[in-house]
Amino acid sequence: MNQECKARFRCLRRLHAAAVVGISLFVLPSFVPAAENLAPNPDFREGTDGPAGWRLSGGEGRWLDRQILEITGTGSGSNQWQSEPLRFRPGGLYRFEIRARRTAGSGGCIIAGPGSANRDYPGLVSEWKDFGHVFCMPDGMDSDILRVGQWESKGTLQFDSVRLVHVIPVHKQVGKQIGR
């Protein structure tokens, strides 16, 4: 079995173990607080000359109204806003979310999430839309950046309200169990 298969198997084992723990959450009271947002400056409101905890990787971009990260693509290549390096639990499960929209242009896609587990989201429209995904941090990796940006887009994209939380999966049985 190669290393990648072994890593995926370990991640699936963790998902199974987390499911057992997650099912026990049903017995907790409904007043359990929401998970802490681990993203730095998640609404992009802090900072003096730029958004605290974030920097532009290159290309054209700006911090708009002290609350929105904007980036412009030329139709080829990519550029992005990157967070400062964050600490992660190796093998930990996380959910990344971002609000985004296109203000001008077409094509390409947004790139969003940690460097080791980012997602591409095509078809961005002019209305604000929420995007998100769950990922398993690779084993042995305890630090990474978050990024929001564009790939092969021509025009301007905007990002708001980034969210990163540690998650515990909860599985629900559907239908009858066979063999019992």
MIDO-662254 format. One line per 10 residues: their letters; for each residue x negated, z, y of N, C-alpha, C, O, CB. Coordinates in steps of 0.05 Angstrom, whole numbers. Glycine has a CB too. Example, Ala and Ser with C-alpha at 12.3 -4.5 7.8 and 13.67 -1.06 7.14 Angstrom:
2
as) -264/156/-114/-246/156/-90/-264/156/-66/-285/169/-66/-226/181/-89  -257/142/-45/-273/143/-21/-258/157/1/-268/161/23/-282/114/-12
// end
This chain:
180
mnqeckarfr) -17/0/-24/0/0/0/-18/0/25/-36/17/27/19/25/0  -14/-19/44/-31/-20/67/-24/2/87/-4/16/84/-29/-48/80  -41/5/107/-38/27/127/-12/25/142/1/46/147/-62/27/146  -4/1/150/22/-2/165/45/7/148/63/20/158/25/-32/174  46/0/123/68/8/105/68/38/102/89/51/102/65/-6/77  44/50/99/43/79/96/53/93/121/67/113/120/14/88/91  46/82/144/55/94/170/86/92/172/98/111/180/42/80/194  97/69/165/126/66/166/140/85/146/161/97/152/134/37/159  128/88/122/139/106/102/139/135/113/159/150/110/123/105/76  117/144/126/116/170/137/137/174/159/149/195/161/88/176/149
clrrlhaaav) 141/153/175/161/154/196/189/157/184/205/172/194/159/129/214  194/142/162/221/144/149/225/172/137/247/182/138/223/123/127  203/183/126/205/211/115/212/230/138/228/248/134/179/219/101  200/226/161/206/244/184/235/240/193/248/259/200/187/238/207  244/215/192/272/210/200/291/225/181/311/237/189/278/179/199  285/224/155/301/238/135/301/268/140/322/281/140/292/232/107  277/279/144/275/308/150/289/315/176/302/336/177/245/316/151  286/298/196/300/303/221/330/301/218/345/315/232/291/283/242  340/285/199/368/283/194/379/309/183/400/318/192/375/260/175  364/321/165/373/347/155/374/368/177/394/383/179/353/356/132
vgislfvlps) 354/368/194/354/387/216/376/379/236/390/397/246/326/386/231  380/353/241/400/344/259/428/352/250/445/359/267/399/315/263  433/350/224/460/357/214/466/387/220/489/394/226/462/352/184  445/403/220/450/432/226/458/436/255/468/457/262/424/448/220  453/416/272/461/419/300/491/420/303/501/430/324/450/395/316  506/411/283/535/412/285/545/441/287/567/446/297/548/397/262  530/460/277/539/487/277/532/501/303/540/524/308/527/503/254  516/488/321/509/500/346/532/497/366/548/479/363/483/487/358  534/515/385/555/514/404/553/488/421/532/476/422/555/538/423  575/480/433/575/455/448/561/457/475/559/437/489/603/446/452
fvpaaenlap) 551/480/482/538/484/508/508/480/506/493/489/524/544/511/519  498/466/486/469/461/483/461/443/507/474/423/512/463/447/456  440/451/522/432/436/546/422/408/538/413/403/516/411/451/561  424/390/557/414/363/553/384/363/550/370/381/560/422/344/577  373/343/537/344/342/533/330/337/559/340/324/577/337/319/513  306/349/561/290/346/586/279/318/589/269/306/569/267/367/585  282/307/612/271/280/618/241/283/621/231/298/639/284/268/644  225/270/604/196/272/604/183/251/622/158/252/625/187/269/575  198/233/633/186/212/650/178/224/677/192/241/688/207/189/655  155/216/688/147/226/714/164/213/736/170/189/735/117/220/719
npdfregtdg) 172/229/756/187/218/779/208/198/770/207/175/778/167/205/798  228/207/754/246/188/740/264/172/759/274/150/752/263/202/721  269/182/783/286/167/802/269/154/823/280/142/842/307/186/815  243/155/821/224/142/839/227/152/868/220/136/886/227/112/837  236/176/872/241/186/900/217/201/911/216/205/936/265/204/900  199/210/894/176/225/904/152/207/909/148/187/896/168/247/883  136/214/929/112/199/936/110/194/966/129/198/981/113/173/921  86/186/974/81/181/1002/77/151/1007/93/139/1020/56/197/1012  55/140/996/50/112/1000/60/95/977/60/70/978/20/107/1003  69/108/956/79/95/932/93/115/915/91/139/920/57/80/916
pagwrlsgge) 107/106/894/122/125/877/102/143/862/85/133/847/140/111/858  104/169/865/86/188/851/88/183/821/110/181/810/94/217/858  65/182/808/64/179/779/66/150/769/66/146/745/86/195/766  68/131/787/72/103/779/53/85/796/47/92/819/101/94/783  43/63/784/27/44/798/33/16/789/41/12/766/-3/51/794  29/-3/806/34/-31/800/9/-42/786/-13/-38/795/40/-48/826  13/-56/763/-10/-67/748/-23/-91/761/-46/-97/755/0/-74/720  -9/-104/779/-19/-128/792/4/-145/800/27/-138/794/-39/-143/774  -2/-167/812/20/-185/821/35/-174/844/25/-157/859/39/-190/797  59/-184/848/76/-176/870/97/-155/862/111/-159/843/90/-201/882
grwldrqile) 98/-133/877/118/-112/872/118/-93/896/100/-92/912/112/-97/847  140/-78/898/142/-59/920/160/-36/912/176/-38/893/152/-72/945  157/-14/926/174/10/924/195/8/945/189/10/969/157/37/927  219/3/937/241/-4/956/258/21/962/268/33/943/258/-26/945  261/27/987/279/49/996/273/76/983/290/93/980/308/42/991  248/80/974/239/105/961/256/112/937/258/136/931/239/127/982  267/92/923/283/98/899/284/76/879/295/80/857/310/106/907  273/53/885/275/30/867/247/17/864/233/14/884/296/9/876  239/10/840/215/-5/835/223/-34/833/241/-41/817/199/5/810  210/-51/848/216/-79/848/191/-95/840/169/-86/846/226/-89/876
itgtgsgsnq) 195/-117/825/173/-133/816/182/-162/818/205/-169/812/164/-125/787  163/-180/824/169/-208/826/151/-224/808/126/-220/808/166/-218/856  163/-241/792/147/-258/774/146/-287/783/164/-296/798/159/-257/746  126/-301/775/122/-329/783/132/-349/762/131/-373/767/93/-334/788  141/-339/739/150/-356/717/130/-358/695/135/-370/674/156/-383/728  106/-347/699/86/-347/678/71/-320/680/67/-309/701/66/-371/679  63/-310/657/48/-284/656/67/-261/659/92/-263/658/28/-284/678  55/-238/664/71/-213/667/58/-195/687/34/-196/692/75/-199/640  74/-177/698/64/-154/713/84/-132/710/107/-136/702/59/-161/743  75/-107/717/92/-84/711/85/-60/728/63/-59/739/90/-77/682
wqseplrfrp) 103/-42/730/98/-15/740/91/2/716/105/1/696/123/-3/757  69/18/718/60/35/697/60/63/705/52/70/728/32/26/687  69/81/688/68/110/694/40/120/689/23/106/677/88/125/676  35/144/698/10/157/691/12/163/661/34/164/650/6/184/707  -11/167/647/-10/173/618/6/198/613/4/218/627/-39/176/607  23/197/592/40/219/584/31/229/556/20/214/541/69/211/584  37/255/551/31/266/524/56/262/507/78/265/515/25/297/527  51/253/482/72/249/462/64/264/437/41/271/433/75/219/456  84/270/420/78/281/393/74/257/374/92/241/371/102/299/383  51/255/362/47/234/342/69/235/321/74/256/310/19/236/329
gglyrfeira) 81/212/316/103/210/296/129/220/307/149/219/293/96/226/272  130/229/332/155/239/344/174/216/351/166/193/355/149/254/370  200/223/351/221/204/358/230/208/387/234/231/396/246/207/339  232/187/401/239/188/430/260/166/436/263/146/422/214/184/447  274/170/458/292/150/469/283/144/498/279/162/514/322/159/469  280/118/503/272/108/530/296/93/541/309/77/528/247/90/529  302/98/567/324/85/580/316/77/609/300/90/621/350/102/581  327/55/619/322/46/646/346/30/655/360/17/640/296/28/647  351/31/682/372/14/694/356/-9/707/336/-5/719/389/29/715  367/-33/705/353/-56/716/373/-78/725/396/-78/716/333/-68/696
rrtagsggci) 363/-95/742/379/-118/751/360/-140/761/337/-134/767/400/-110/772  371/-164/763/356/-186/775/368/-192/802/393/-194/804/357/-212/756  352/-194/823/363/-200/849/359/-229/856/373/-239/874/350/-182/870  341/-243/843/336/-271/848/321/-283/824/306/-269/811/320/-275/874  325/-309/819/310/-323/799/323/-325/772/347/-320/769/284/-310/796  307/-332/752/318/-336/725/295/-335/705/272/-334/712/334/-362/723  303/-336/679/284/-338/657/269/-312/651/273/-292/664/264/-359/664  253/-314/630/237/-291/622/253/-267/613/276/-270/605/219/-283/645  240/-244/614/254/-220/605/241/-196/618/219/-198/629/254/-217/574  255/-173/617/242/-148/626/227/-137/602/235/-140/579/263/-128/638
iagpgsanrd) 205/-123/608/191/-108/588/194/-78/596/189/-71/619/160/-117/586  201/-62/577/206/-34/584/200/-16/560/204/-23/537/236/-31/592  189/8/567/183/28/546/154/35/546/139/27/564/192/18/519  146/51/527/117/58/525/101/33/516/111/15/504/113/81/505  75/34/523/58/11/516/58/6/486/55/-17/478/30/17/525  60/26/469/58/23/440/85/16/428/85/9/404/48/48/428  107/18/442/133/12/431/152/1/452/175/11/454/145/38/418  143/-18/468/160/-29/488/180/-49/476/176/-59/453/144/-42/510  200/-56/491/220/-75/482/222/-97/504/218/-91/527/248/-62/477  229/-121/496/235/-142/514/266/-145/515/279/-146/495/222/-169/505
ypglvsewkd) 276/-147/540/305/-150/544/310/-175/560/306/-176/584/317/-125/558  319/-197/547/325/-222/561/353/-221/574/369/-202/569/323/-246/542  359/-241/590/387/-244/600/394/-225/622/418/-217/623/406/-241/578  376/-217/638/382/-198/660/400/-211/681/396/-234/688/356/-188/673  420/-196/690/439/-206/710/437/-191/736/421/-173/738/468/-205/699  453/-198/756/451/-186/782/464/-159/785/458/-144/804/464/-205/802  481/-151/766/493/-124/767/474/-105/752/460/-112/733/521/-124/753  473/-80/761/457/-59/748/467/-57/719/491/-56/714/459/-32/763  448/-55/701/454/-52/672/435/-33/660/411/-33/667/454/-80/657  444/-16/642/427/3/628/416/-9/602/430/-23/588/443/29/621
fghvfcmpdg) 390/-5/598/376/-14/574/363/10/561/355/29/575/356/-36/581  360/10/535/347/33/522/342/27/493/354/11/480/363/58/525  323/43/482/317/41/454/304/66/444/292/82/460/298/17/448  306/71/418/294/94/405/269/84/391/269/62/380/314/108/384  248/100/392/223/91/379/209/115/366/214/138/374/204/77/399  192/110/347/175/130/333/147/126/344/135/104/341/177/127/302  136/147/355/108/145/365/90/142/342/93/156/322/101/171/382  71/123/343/52/119/320/37/145/313/30/160/331/33/97/327  32/148/288/15/171/279/-12/169/292/-23/147/295/13/171/248  -23/192/299/-49/193/311/-50/186/340/-72/186/352/-67/175/296
mdsdilrvgq) -28/179/352/-27/172/380/-12/193/396/12/197/392/-14/144/384  -26/207/414/-13/229/429/-12/224/459/-4/242/474/-28/255/424  -19/200/468/-18/194/496/-11/164/500/-21/147/484/-46/200/510  5/158/520/12/130/525/24/129/553/29/150/566/33/120/504  28/105/563/40/101/589/69/91/584/75/81/563/25/81/606  86/93/605/112/80/605/108/56/623/91/56/641/135/99/615  123/35/618/122/12/635/149/-1/638/165/-2/620/101/-8/625  153/-12/662/176/-29/668/166/-53/683/152/-50/704/198/-13/684  173/-76/674/162/-100/687/175/-125/677/198/-125/667/133/-102/682  161/-148/680/172/-173/673/152/-190/657/128/-186/660/181/-189/698
weskgtlqfd) 162/-208/641/146/-227/626/159/-254/630/182/-259/623/144/-219/596  143/-273/641/151/-301/644/177/-305/661/190/-325/659/156/-314/617  183/-285/678/207/-287/695/199/-300/721/177/-297/732/219/-259/701  217/-316/732/213/-327/759/234/-314/776/258/-319/773/215/-359/758  225/-298/795/243/-284/813/238/-255/814/217/-245/805/272/-290/804  257/-240/825/254/-212/830/272/-195/813/296/-200/810/260/-206/860  260/-174/801/274/-154/785/271/-127/797/251/-121/810/264/-155/755  292/-110/793/291/-82/803/297/-63/781/312/-69/762/311/-79/827  284/-39/783/286/-18/763/293/9/777/283/15/798/260/-15/746  310/24/763/318/50/773/324/69/750/330/61/728/344/48/792
svrlvhvipv) 321/95/755/329/116/736/317/113/708/332/108/689/359/117/734  292/117/706/279/117/679/284/144/666/284/164/679/248/110/682  287/143/639/292/168/624/277/166/598/278/145/584/322/172/619  263/187/591/248/190/566/254/217/554/248/237/567/217/185/569  266/218/531/273/244/518/265/244/489/265/223/476/303/250/521  258/268/480/252/272/451/279/273/437/297/286/448/235/298/446  283/260/414/309/259/401/306/268/372/285/268/360/321/231/402  329/277/362/332/284/333/355/268/322/377/271/332/336/315/329  350/251/303/372/234/292/392/251/276/384/270/263/361/212/274  417/244/278/438/256/263/452/234/247/462/215/259/458/272/281
hkqvgkqigr) 453/237/221/465/217/204/493/226/196/498/249/191/448/211/179  511/207/194/538/212/186/544/196/161/539/172/160/559/205/209  556/209/140/563/195/116/589/180/121/608/190/133/566/215/93  589/155/113/613/138/115/620/130/87/604/119/72/608/113/134  646/134/80/655/127/53/648/147/32/637/169/38/644/100/45  654/140/7/649/158/-15/620/157/-24/606/137/-22/667/151/-39  611/180/-34/584/181/-46/588/172/-75/606/181/-89/571/210/-45  570/155/-84/571/145/-111/554/163/-129/532/171/-121/560/116/-113  563/169/-153/548/184/-172/552/214/-170/537/229/-182/519/178/-169  572/223/-156/576/252/-154/603/259/-167/610/283/-168/576/262/-125
// end
